Amino acid sequence: MLTPEKHLDLDTSVLRVSSLLLKELQRKGVVDYEKLRHLVERRTGTDGSFAFMPALNVLFLLGLIDYHVKNDTVEYRSGAV
């Protein structure tokens, strides 16, 4: 999904959605999972919602976010990387 293709829409790519999520999480710190999903849909349209989970996975694998199951929230890790 991260490989560029001839017909790749950059507005709905995983890297763009990751940057939207990271910007919002840096601003607020902790955000509800559904609010993040709605933010992505509002900014990129319904096509961007397909890249939402892969974008969260990228940020989690980079150690930039944590997911809290109990509260269903995503938290920005300020001391990461």
Buried (B, 14 or more C-beta within 10 A) or exposed (E): EEEEEEEEEEEBBBBBBBEBBBEBBEEBEEBEBEEBBEBBBEBBEEEBBBBBEBBBBBBBEEEBBBEEEEEEBBBBBEEEE
